[in-house]
Amino acid sequence: MLCRPLLALACLLFSSSIAAQNDSEILPQTLPVELNTSDPAQKEVGELIFRGGVRIEPGEENIGGISGLEWVDNEDDYGGGALWAVSDDGRWLKIVPDETRGQLTDIYSIQMDRLHGLDG
């Protein structure tokens, strides 16, 4: 399983748009991204090891930035976990990553909806 800080770093590398519907699942279009486009072989930053990153292609609504990333184990139907986050326009997001041999390869799905209180 991907290390939590590394997955958070990889997901931070995408800042893009996602189509949003009330508490619905989105099957995003993604593109791989490198840690360092000038040196694609670079896989480390200090003590962190880059395990992949994806850019989510624009949808109908701009999210802007996301923050408060938190990894929750066994939170999805795919046997792994999910990243939970908050967008700067007041939505919660659940991001379910796909990985192969410890490398982030894609995003299975994204769910999002407006925050309705302190617990989402």
TIMI-2910 file (N, C-alpha, C, CB; in pm, 1 decimal, decimal comma, always signed):
<rs>
+----------+----------+----------+----------+----------+----------+----------+----------+----------+----------+----------+----------+------+
!      n_x !      n_y !      n_z !     ca_x !     ca_y !     ca_z !      c_x !      c_y !      c_z !     cb_x !     cb_y !     cb_z ! resn !
+----------+----------+----------+----------+----------+----------+----------+----------+----------+----------+----------+----------+------+
!    +85,5 !   -117,6 !     +0,0 !     +0,0 !     +0,0 !     +0,0 !    +90,1 !   +123,8 !     +0,0 !    -97,3 !     -0,2 !   +123,4 !  Met !
!    +49,1 !   +224,0 !    -68,6 !   +126,8 !   +347,8 !    -73,5 !   +135,3 !   +409,9 !    +64,8 !    +64,9 !   +447,5 !   -172,9 !  Leu !
!   +246,4 !   +468,9 !    +95,0 !   +261,0 !   +540,1 !   +221,4 !   +171,1 !   +662,6 !   +219,3 !   +409,0 !   +580,4 !   +246,7 !  Cys !
!   +109,3 !   +692,1 !   +330,9 !    +14,8 !   +803,3 !   +337,7 !    +74,4 !   +936,4 !   +294,3 !    -37,7 !   +815,9 !   +476,9 !  Arg !
!   +193,1 !   +975,4 !   +344,1 !   +246,4 !  +1105,8 !   +301,9 !   +279,4 !  +1109,9 !   +153,0 !   +371,0 !  +1139,7 !   +382,2 !  Pro !
!   +322,4 !   +998,0 !    +99,0 !   +357,5 !   +995,6 !    -42,7 !   +234,7 !  +1004,6 !   -129,8 !   +435,3 !   +870,2 !    -76,3 !  Leu !
!   +127,4 !   +937,8 !    -88,7 !     +3,7 !   +946,5 !   -164,6 !    -52,9 !  +1087,7 !   -156,5 !    -98,8 !   +844,3 !   -113,3 !  Leu !
!    -43,1 !  +1148,7 !    -39,1 !    -89,1 !  +1286,9 !    -25,7 !     -8,6 !  +1378,3 !   -117,1 !    -77,9 !  +1334,3 !   +120,6 !  Ala !
!   +123,9 !  +1357,4 !   -123,5 !   +207,8 !  +1437,5 !   -212,7 !   +166,1 !  +1417,1 !   -357,4 !   +356,1 !  +1401,6 !   -194,5 !  Leu !
!   +143,1 !  +1292,6 !   -395,5 !   +104,1 !  +1263,9 !   -534,0 !    -29,3 !  +1329,6 !   -567,1 !    +95,5 !  +1111,9 !   -557,3 !  Ala !
!   -124,4 !  +1322,7 !   -476,0 !   -254,4 !  +1382,7 !   -503,7 !   -248,6 !  +1534,3 !   -502,0 !   -356,4 !  +1334,4 !   -403,4 !  Cys !
!   -156,4 !  +1590,1 !   -425,5 !   -140,7 !  +1735,0 !   -428,5 !    -87,7 !  +1783,6 !   -563,0 !    -47,8 !  +1779,6 !   -317,2 !  Leu !
!    -20,3 !  +1695,2 !   -635,1 !    +34,9 !  +1733,5 !   -764,1 !    -73,0 !  +1761,3 !   -867,7 !   +126,9 !  +1625,9 !   -814,4 !  Leu !
!   -192,0 !  +1711,5 !   -845,0 !   -296,9 !  +1747,9 !   -937,6 !   -379,0 !  +1859,1 !   -874,7 !   -385,5 !  +1625,8 !   -973,7 !  Phe !
!   -391,6 !  +1967,1 !   -946,6 !   -488,7 !  +2069,1 !   -907,3 !   -559,8 !  +2102,2 !  -1035,7 !   -421,4 !  +2198,1 !   -839,2 !  Ser !
!   -680,3 !  +2057,7 !  -1042,0 !   -752,6 !  +2066,8 !  -1166,7 !   -899,8 !  +2078,0 !  -1136,1 !   -724,0 !  +1946,0 !  -1257,1 !  Ser !
!   -982,4 !  +2055,6 !  -1235,3 !  -1126,6 !  +2064,6 !  -1221,5 !  -1187,7 !  +1926,6 !  -1220,1 !  -1186,5 !  +2148,0 !  -1333,6 !  Ser !
!  -1301,6 !  +1914,3 !  -1152,6 !  -1372,9 !  +1788,1 !  -1147,6 !  -1521,6 !  +1818,4 !  -1161,5 !  -1342,4 !  +1710,2 !  -1015,4 !  Ile !
!  -1591,2 !  +1741,3 !  -1240,9 !  -1736,4 !  +1757,5 !  -1252,0 !  -1798,4 !  +1715,1 !  -1119,5 !  -1795,0 !  +1673,6 !  -1371,5 !  Ala !
!  -1892,3 !  +1794,8 !  -1069,2 !  -1949,9 !  +1767,8 !   -938,4 !  -2100,9 !  +1751,0 !   -946,9 !  -1915,1 !  +1879,3 !   -841,3 !  Ala !
!  -2150,2 !  +1652,4 !   -874,4 !  -2292,0 !  +1633,8 !   -855,9 !  -2309,6 !  +1601,9 !   -709,0 !  -2350,6 !  +1521,1 !   -949,4 !  Gln !
!  -2430,3 !  +1620,7 !   -657,0 !  -2452,6 !  +1597,4 !   -515,4 !  -2422,2 !  +1454,0 !   -477,6 !  -2594,9 !  +1631,7 !   -478,1 !  Asn !
!  -2323,5 !  +1436,3 !   -389,8 !  -2283,1 !  +1307,1 !   -335,3 !  -2283,7 !  +1196,6 !   -440,3 !  -2374,1 !  +1268,8 !   -221,1 !  Asp !
!  -2228,7 !  +1224,9 !   -556,3 !  -2225,4 !  +1124,5 !   -661,7 !  -2081,8 !  +1083,1 !   -689,8 !  -2292,1 !  +1177,5 !   -789,5 !  Ser !
!  -2069,0 !   +966,6 !   -748,6 !  -1936,9 !   +917,1 !   -784,0 !  -1898,8 !   +972,0 !   -921,1 !  -1933,4 !   +761,7 !   -783,2 !  Glu !
!  -1774,8 !  +1016,4 !   -931,1 !  -1720,4 !  +1068,2 !  -1055,3 !  -1610,0 !   +972,8 !  -1098,2 !  -1667,1 !  +1215,5 !  -1039,1 !  Ile !
!  -1611,6 !   +931,9 !  -1222,7 !  -1506,2 !   +847,2 !  -1276,8 !  -1415,6 !   +938,6 !  -1358,5 !  -1564,3 !   +728,1 !  -1364,2 !  Leu !
!  -1308,6 !   +988,0 !  -1297,5 !  -1229,1 !  +1093,4 !  -1359,9 !  -1139,1 !  +1045,5 !  -1473,6 !  -1145,3 !  +1159,1 !  -1256,4 !  Pro !
!  -1112,3 !  +1134,9 !  -1567,1 !  -1011,2 !  +1115,1 !  -1670,4 !   -880,2 !  +1166,3 !  -1611,7 !  -1048,7 !  +1189,5 !  -1806,1 !  Gln !
!   -775,5 !  +1086,5 !  -1615,7 !   -649,3 !  +1127,4 !  -1554,8 !   -533,1 !  +1113,5 !  -1652,9 !   -622,0 !  +1044,8 !  -1429,2 !  Thr !
!   -428,2 !  +1187,6 !  -1623,7 !   -302,4 !  +1179,4 !  -1696,5 !   -190,6 !  +1165,7 !  -1595,2 !   -280,7 !  +1304,0 !  -1788,0 !  Leu !
!    -88,0 !  +1083,3 !  -1622,9 !    +23,3 !  +1071,7 !  -1528,6 !   +106,4 !  +1200,1 !  -1526,5 !   +112,3 !   +951,2 !  -1565,1 !  Pro !
!   +165,9 !  +1229,2 !  -1412,5 !   +258,1 !  +1342,4 !  -1399,6 !   +387,5 !  +1293,4 !  -1336,2 !   +195,0 !  +1457,6 !  -1314,9 !  Val !
!   +495,2 !  +1358,3 !  -1371,9 !   +626,6 !  +1326,9 !  -1316,1 !   +653,9 !  +1419,2 !  -1198,1 !   +738,0 !  +1340,7 !  -1423,9 !  Glu !
!   +737,3 !  +1376,7 !  -1107,5 !   +780,7 !  +1459,8 !   -996,4 !   +858,7 !  +1580,0 !  -1047,6 !   +865,9 !  +1378,5 !   -898,2 !  Leu !
!   +948,2 !  +1553,7 !  -1143,1 !  +1034,0 !  +1658,4 !  -1197,5 !  +1038,7 !  +1640,2 !  -1349,5 !  +1178,7 !  +1653,2 !  -1134,3 !  Asn !
!   +969,9 !  +1727,4 !  -1422,5 !   +965,9 !  +1712,6 !  -1568,3 !  +1103,0 !  +1732,0 !  -1632,0 !   +867,4 !  +1811,6 !  -1628,1 !  Thr !
!  +1192,1 !  +1804,6 !  -1566,3 !  +1328,1 !  +1822,3 !  -1617,9 !  +1412,8 !  +1697,3 !  -1598,7 !  +1395,1 !  +1940,7 !  -1549,9 !  Ser !
!  +1376,5 !  +1615,7 !  -1500,8 !  +1450,5 !  +1492,4 !  -1471,9 !  +1350,8 !  +1383,1 !  -1433,5 !  +1555,6 !  +1514,7 !  -1357,6 !  Asp !
!  +1286,5 !  +1318,1 !  -1533,2 !  +1185,5 !  +1215,5 !  -1504,4 !  +1237,5 !  +1098,0 !  -1421,2 !  +1130,0 !  +1163,0 !  -1633,3 !  Pro !
!  +1367,9 !  +1078,2 !  -1416,4 !  +1424,3 !   +969,2 !  -1336,6 !  +1423,9 !  +1000,7 !  -1186,9 !  +1566,2 !   +939,7 !  -1382,2 !  Ala !
!  +1406,9 !  +1128,0 !  -1150,8 !  +1407,2 !  +1165,6 !  -1008,6 !  +1284,8 !  +1105,8 !   -939,9 !  +1408,9 !  +1320,9 !   -991,6 !  Gln !
!  +1308,1 !  +1033,0 !   -834,0 !  +1200,7 !   +967,9 !   -758,9 !  +1207,1 !   +997,9 !   -610,3 !  +1205,8 !   +819,0 !   -780,3 !  Lys !
!  +1299,9 !  +1084,0 !   -566,9 !  +1311,4 !  +1114,1 !   -424,5 !  +1321,7 !  +1263,9 !   -402,1 !  +1432,8 !  +1043,1 !   -363,9 !  Glu !
!  +1262,6 !  +1307,4 !   -290,9 !  +1277,4 !  +1444,1 !   -242,1 !  +1307,4 !  +1431,0 !    -93,7 !  +1147,7 !  +1533,2 !   -269,5 !  Val !
!  +1431,1 !  +1456,0 !    -56,6 !  +1471,1 !  +1434,1 !    +82,2 !  +1449,4 !  +1288,4 !   +117,9 !  +1392,3 !  +1526,2 !   +178,4 !  Gly !
!  +1372,6 !  +1263,8 !   +223,9 !  +1344,7 !  +1126,9 !   +266,8 !  +1220,6 !  +1068,0 !   +200,6 !  +1328,3 !  +1122,9 !   +416,4 !  Glu !
!  +1147,5 !  +1148,2 !   +123,5 !  +1025,4 !  +1100,1 !    +59,5 !  +1056,2 !  +1035,2 !    -74,9 !   +926,0 !  +1214,9 !    +40,9 !  Leu !
!   +984,6 !   +927,1 !   -105,0 !   +996,8 !   +859,4 !   -233,3 !   +868,6 !   +883,6 !   -311,5 !  +1024,2 !   +706,4 !   -215,0 !  Ile !
!   +882,1 !   +936,9 !   -431,9 !   +768,1 !   +964,5 !   -518,3 !   +716,2 !   +833,1 !   -575,7 !   +806,9 !  +1063,3 !   -632,0 !  Phe !
!   +588,9 !   +804,2 !   -553,2 !   +529,5 !   +678,4 !   -597,6 !   +424,5 !   +700,2 !   -705,7 !   +467,6 !   +605,3 !   -479,9 !  Arg !
!   +427,7 !   +816,4 !   -771,3 !   +336,6 !   +843,3 !   -881,6 !   +246,6 !   +960,5 !   -853,1 !   +253,8 !   +722,3 !   -911,7 !  Gly !
!   +197,8 !  +1018,8 !   -958,1 !   +105,9 !  +1130,5 !   -948,0 !    +16,2 !  +1133,0 !  -1069,8 !   +181,7 !  +1263,1 !   -933,4 !  Gly !
!   -101,6 !  +1190,1 !  -1053,3 !   -194,4 !  +1202,5 !  -1164,5 !   -254,7 !  +1342,1 !  -1167,2 !   -304,7 !  +1096,6 !  -1155,0 !  Val !
!   -286,6 !  +1384,7 !  -1286,8 !   -359,7 !  +1509,6 !  -1306,8 !   -500,6 !  +1470,6 !  -1348,2 !   -290,2 !  +1602,9 !  -1414,9 !  Arg !
!   -597,5 !  +1531,1 !  -1285,4 !   -736,6 !  +1503,1 !  -1319,2 !   -780,8 !  +1604,8 !  -1423,6 !   -828,8 !  +1508,1 !  -1192,3 !  Ile !
!   -831,6 !  +1555,0 !  -1534,1 !   -874,4 !  +1641,6 !  -1643,4 !   -995,2 !  +1726,0 !  -1602,7 !   -907,7 !  +1558,1 !  -1767,2 !  Glu !
!  -1004,6 !  +1845,6 !  -1657,5 !  -1114,0 !  +1936,1 !  -1621,5 !  -1251,9 !  +1876,3 !  -1647,2 !  -1100,6 !  +2065,2 !  -1697,9 !  Pro !
!  -1340,4 !  +1909,0 !  -1558,2 !  -1480,8 !  +1871,2 !  -1573,6 !  -1563,7 !  +1997,4 !  -1587,6 !  -1530,0 !  +1785,4 !  -1453,3 !  Gly !
!  -1684,7 !  +1991,9 !  -1539,2 !  -1775,0 !  +2104,5 !  -1554,6 !  -1755,6 !  +2212,6 !  -1448,5 !  -1916,0 !  +2055,9 !  -1551,1 !  Glu !
!  -1706,4 !  +2175,4 !  -1330,1 !  -1693,5 !  +2272,2 !  -1221,5 !  -1550,8 !  +2278,6 !  -1170,9 !  -1787,8 !  +2237,3 !  -1107,1 !  Glu !
!  -1500,5 !  +2399,1 !  -1148,1 !  -1366,9 !  +2414,7 !  -1090,9 !  -1372,4 !  +2395,6 !   -940,4 !  -1308,0 !  +2552,9 !  -1125,5 !  Asn !
!  -1280,1 !  +2318,0 !   -888,3 !  -1269,8 !  +2300,6 !   -744,1 !  -1169,5 !  +2400,0 !   -687,4 !  -1228,9 !  +2156,1 !   -708,9 !  Ile !
!  -1064,0 !  +2426,0 !   -761,4 !   -956,7 !  +2507,6 !   -707,0 !   -865,2 !  +2419,5 !   -625,4 !  -1011,9 !  +2623,6 !   -621,5 !  Gly !
!   -824,8 !  +2467,1 !   -509,9 !   -733,3 !  +2391,2 !   -426,0 !   -805,5 !  +2295,6 !   -334,1 !   -648,3 !  +2484,1 !   -345,0 !  Gly !
!   -731,2 !  +2196,2 !   -287,7 !   -784,2 !  +2105,3 !   -186,1 !   -688,9 !  +2106,4 !    -67,9 !   -802,6 !  +1960,1 !   -242,4 !  Ile !
!   -742,8 !  +2082,2 !    +49,4 !   -659,5 !  +2081,5 !   +169,0 !   -715,1 !  +1979,6 !   +267,5 !   -652,8 !  +2222,6 !   +233,3 !  Ser !
!   -644,8 !  +1966,0 !   +379,0 !   -688,5 !  +1875,8 !   +484,2 !   -688,7 !  +1730,8 !   +441,0 !   -824,9 !  +1914,1 !   +530,4 !  Gly !
!   -592,8 !  +1692,0 !   +356,3 !   -587,6 !  +1553,2 !   +309,6 !   -568,2 !  +1457,8 !   +426,7 !   -474,4 !  +1534,7 !   +206,9 !  Leu !
!   -648,6 !  +1354,3 !   +428,5 !   -634,3 !  +1252,0 !   +532,3 !   -656,9 !  +1115,2 !   +469,4 !   -734,1 !  +1276,4 !   +650,1 !  Glu !
!   -565,4 !  +1022,8 !   +492,4 !   -577,2 !   +886,9 !   +441,0 !   -656,8 !   +803,4 !   +539,8 !   -437,8 !   +824,2 !   +415,8 !  Trp !
!   -756,7 !   +728,5 !   +490,6 !   -836,0 !   +638,6 !   +573,8 !   -827,5 !   +499,6 !   +511,3 !   -985,8 !   +687,5 !   +586,0 !  Val !
!   -773,5 !   +403,0 !   +585,4 !   -758,6 !   +265,6 !   +535,3 !   -893,3 !   +196,3 !   +518,9 !   -670,2 !   +184,3 !   +629,7 !  Asp !
!   -899,4 !   +105,3 !   +421,0 !  -1016,2 !    +19,1 !   +397,7 !  -1147,2 !    +95,4 !   +393,6 !  -1024,2 !    -86,2 !   +504,6 !  Asn !
!  -1146,5 !   +206,5 !   +325,1 !  -1262,4 !   +293,6 !   +319,2 !  -1341,6 !   +274,7 !   +189,8 !  -1219,1 !   +438,1 !   +332,8 !  Glu !
!  -1296,4 !   +188,3 !   +101,5 !  -1360,3 !   +177,7 !    -29,0 !  -1395,7 !    +33,3 !    -63,8 !  -1269,8 !   +235,8 !   -135,9 !  Asp !
!  -1459,0 !    +15,8 !   -178,4 !  -1497,0 !   -116,6 !   -226,4 !  -1382,4 !   -186,1 !   -298,4 !  -1616,6 !   -106,3 !   -318,5 !  Asp !
!  -1267,9 !   -121,3 !   -312,4 !  -1157,1 !   -175,6 !   -389,7 !  -1052,1 !   -242,3 !   -301,2 !  -1092,9 !    -65,9 !   -471,6 !  Tyr !
!  -1074,4 !   -248,0 !   -171,2 !   -984,6 !   -319,6 !    -83,4 !   -869,5 !   -237,3 !    -28,2 !   -930,6 !   -434,7 !   -154,3 !  Gly !
!   -859,5 !   -111,9 !    -62,8 !   -750,5 !    -28,4 !    -15,3 !   -800,9 !    +75,1 !    +81,9 !   -680,0 !    +38,9 !   -131,3 !  Gly !
!   -783,3 !   +199,1 !    +47,4 !   -827,4 !   +308,0 !   +131,3 !   -868,5 !   +424,5 !    +44,5 !   -718,3 !   +349,2 !   +229,7 !  Gly !
!   -885,7 !   +538,7 !   +108,1 !   -926,9 !   +658,5 !    +35,8 !   -866,4 !   +781,5 !   +100,4 !  -1080,0 !   +670,1 !    +31,5 !  Ala !
!   -845,5 !   +881,9 !    +19,0 !   -805,2 !  +1013,0 !    +68,5 !   -930,0 !  +1097,8 !    +84,6 !   -702,7 !  +1081,3 !    -27,3 !  Leu !
!   -942,7 !  +1161,8 !   +198,1 !  -1050,8 !  +1256,4 !   +221,3 !   -989,8 !  +1395,2 !   +221,2 !  -1126,5 !  +1227,0 !   +355,6 !  Trp !
!  -1060,6 !  +1491,3 !   +166,6 !  -1009,5 !  +1627,4 !   +158,0 !  -1126,9 !  +1725,4 !   +156,9 !   -921,0 !  +1645,5 !    +31,2 !  Ala !
!  -1092,7 !  +1852,8 !   +165,9 !  -1190,7 !  +1960,3 !   +158,6 !  -1144,5 !  +2054,9 !    +49,0 !  -1206,7 !  +2034,8 !   +296,5 !  Val !
!  -1237,9 !  +2095,9 !    -36,9 !  -1203,1 !  +2192,3 !   -141,7 !  -1220,6 !  +2333,2 !    -86,8 !  -1290,7 !  +2171,3 !   -269,5 !  Ser !
!  -1155,1 !  +2429,1 !   -151,9 !  -1166,7 !  +2565,7 !   -100,7 !  -1298,7 !  +2631,8 !   -139,5 !  -1051,4 !  +2649,5 !   -151,3 !  Asp !
!  -1388,3 !  +2560,3 !   -207,9 !  -1522,2 !  +2614,3 !   -231,1 !  -1627,0 !  +2545,2 !   -143,0 !  -1560,0 !  +2599,6 !   -378,7 !  Asp !
!  -1580,8 !  +2474,6 !    -37,5 !  -1671,9 !  +2419,9 !    +62,5 !  -1732,2 !  +2285,0 !    +29,9 !  -1780,0 !  +2514,2 !    +84,5 !  Gly !
!  -1654,7 !  +2196,2 !    -27,7 !  -1701,2 !  +2060,3 !    -55,5 !  -1607,5 !  +1959,8 !     +9,7 !  -1710,4 !  +2035,0 !   -208,1 !  Arg !
!  -1659,8 !  +1843,4 !    +45,7 !  -1574,7 !  +1732,7 !    +87,5 !  -1549,6 !  +1646,5 !    -35,3 !  -1640,3 !  +1649,4 !   +204,2 !  Trp !
!  -1434,1 !  +1582,6 !    -38,7 !  -1398,1 !  +1493,0 !   -148,2 !  -1347,6 !  +1362,4 !    -91,2 !  -1292,0 !  +1556,9 !   -240,2 !  Leu !
!  -1385,8 !  +1253,7 !   -153,5 !  -1331,9 !  +1122,0 !   -122,6 !  -1265,8 !  +1072,6 !   -251,0 !  -1444,5 !  +1021,5 !    -70,7 !  Lys !
!  -1134,6 !  +1054,7 !   -247,1 !  -1057,0 !  +1016,9 !   -364,6 !  -1006,1 !   +874,5 !   -344,5 !   -938,3 !  +1116,4 !   -389,1 !  Ile !
!  -1046,0 !   +784,3 !   -434,5 !  -1005,1 !   +644,6 !   -425,2 !   -898,0 !   +618,7 !   -531,1 !  -1127,4 !   +548,2 !   -443,7 !  Val !
!   -772,6 !   +600,1 !   -488,2 !   -663,0 !   +579,9 !   -583,6 !   -651,4 !   +435,2 !   -631,3 !   -532,1 !   +622,7 !   -521,0 !  Pro !
!   -584,9 !   +418,7 !   -744,0 !   -550,4 !   +287,4 !   -797,4 !   -398,4 !   +276,9 !   -794,4 !   -607,4 !   +266,4 !   -943,6 !  Asp !
!   -347,7 !   +162,4 !   -758,0 !   -203,2 !   +144,1 !   -753,4 !   -165,3 !     +6,7 !   -805,4 !   -150,8 !   +163,2 !   -611,0 !  Glu !
!    -43,8 !     -1,4 !   -853,8 !    +13,7 !   -127,4 !   -898,5 !   +153,4 !   -137,5 !   -840,3 !    +16,2 !   -137,6 !  -1054,4 !  Thr !
!   +176,2 !   -242,2 !   -762,0 !   +307,1 !   -265,4 !   -699,4 !   +360,3 !   -141,3 !   -626,9 !   +407,8 !   -309,9 !   -804,9 !  Arg !
!   +274,2 !    -76,4 !   -551,3 !   +317,8 !    +38,0 !   -472,3 !   +331,9 !   +168,6 !   -548,2 !   +445,7 !     +6,6 !   -410,1 !  Gly !
!   +286,3 !   +171,9 !   -672,4 !   +295,3 !   +293,7 !   -753,2 !   +154,4 !   +343,9 !   -786,1 !   +376,3 !   +267,8 !   -884,0 !  Gln !
!   +128,2 !   +471,8 !   -759,7 !     +0,9 !   +531,9 !   -795,9 !     -9,9 !   +533,2 !   -947,8 !    -12,6 !   +675,9 !   -737,1 !  Leu !
!   -117,3 !   +475,7 !  -1001,0 !   -132,7 !   +467,5 !  -1146,2 !   -255,4 !   +542,1 !  -1197,5 !   -140,7 !   +323,2 !  -1188,3 !  Thr !
!   -356,1 !   +560,5 !  -1112,9 !   -480,2 !   +621,8 !  -1159,1 !   -566,1 !   +655,5 !  -1037,9 !   -556,6 !   +527,5 !  -1257,2 !  Asp !
!   -683,7 !   +708,5 !  -1065,2 !   -784,3 !   +733,9 !   -963,1 !   -907,0 !   +652,8 !  -1002,6 !   -817,6 !   +888,2 !   -949,5 !  Ile !
!   -954,0 !   +563,4 !   -913,2 !  -1074,5 !   +486,2 !   -941,7 !  -1195,8 !   +576,8 !   -950,1 !  -1096,1 !   +379,3 !   -835,1 !  Tyr !
!  -1211,9 !   +658,1 !   -845,2 !  -1331,5 !   +741,8 !   -839,9 !  -1311,1 !   +857,7 !   -744,1 !  -1453,7 !   +659,3 !   -798,0 !  Ser !
!  -1399,6 !   +952,9 !   -757,7 !  -1404,3 !  +1067,5 !   -666,8 !  -1550,9 !  +1088,6 !   -631,4 !  -1340,1 !  +1198,0 !   -731,7 !  Ile !
!  -1576,4 !  +1104,6 !   -504,2 !  -1709,3 !  +1142,8 !   -459,1 !  -1695,8 !  +1279,5 !   -395,2 !  -1770,4 !  +1037,6 !   -359,2 !  Gln !
!  -1798,1 !  +1361,9 !   -410,3 !  -1793,4 !  +1493,2 !   -347,3 !  -1933,6 !  +1547,1 !   -327,0 !  -1710,7 !  +1590,7 !   -431,4 !  Met !
!  -1942,5 !  +1636,2 !   -229,2 !  -2068,6 !  +1703,0 !   -200,4 !  -2036,6 !  +1824,2 !   -114,0 !  -2170,8 !  +1606,6 !   -129,1 !  Asp !
!  -2133,0 !  +1910,1 !    -98,2 !  -2116,1 !  +2028,9 !    -14,2 !  -2106,3 !  +1989,2 !   +132,4 !  -2232,7 !  +2127,5 !    -34,9 !  Arg !
!  -2023,6 !  +2063,1 !   +206,5 !  -2015,3 !  +2043,4 !   +351,0 !  -2145,4 !  +2093,1 !   +413,0 !  -1891,4 !  +2117,9 !   +412,0 !  Leu !
!  -2201,5 !  +2014,4 !   +504,1 !  -2325,5 !  +2051,8 !   +569,3 !  -2306,8 !  +2078,8 !   +717,4 !  -2428,1 !  +1944,3 !   +549,7 !  His !
!  -2187,6 !  +2055,0 !   +767,7 !  -2159,1 !  +2074,3 !   +908,7 !  -2015,3 !  +2034,7 !   +936,0 !  -2256,3 !  +1993,0 !   +996,8 !  Gly !
!  -1978,7 !  +2028,5 !  +1062,4 !  -1841,5 !  +1995,8 !  +1098,9 !  -1799,6 !  +1854,7 !  +1057,6 !  -1824,0 !  +2011,6 !  +1246,8 !  Leu !
!  -1897,4 !  +1763,9 !  +1044,0 !  -1864,4 !  +1626,8 !  +1006,1 !  -1896,3 !  +1599,2 !   +858,8 !  -1940,0 !  +1528,4 !  +1095,0 !  Asp !
!  -1914,4 !  +1701,6 !   +777,7 !  -1939,0 !  +1685,4 !   +634,5 !  -2084,5 !  +1695,3 !   +602,3 !  -1885,6 !  +1554,3 !   +585,8 !  Gly !
+----------+----------+----------+----------+----------+----------+----------+----------+----------+----------+----------+----------+------+
</rs>
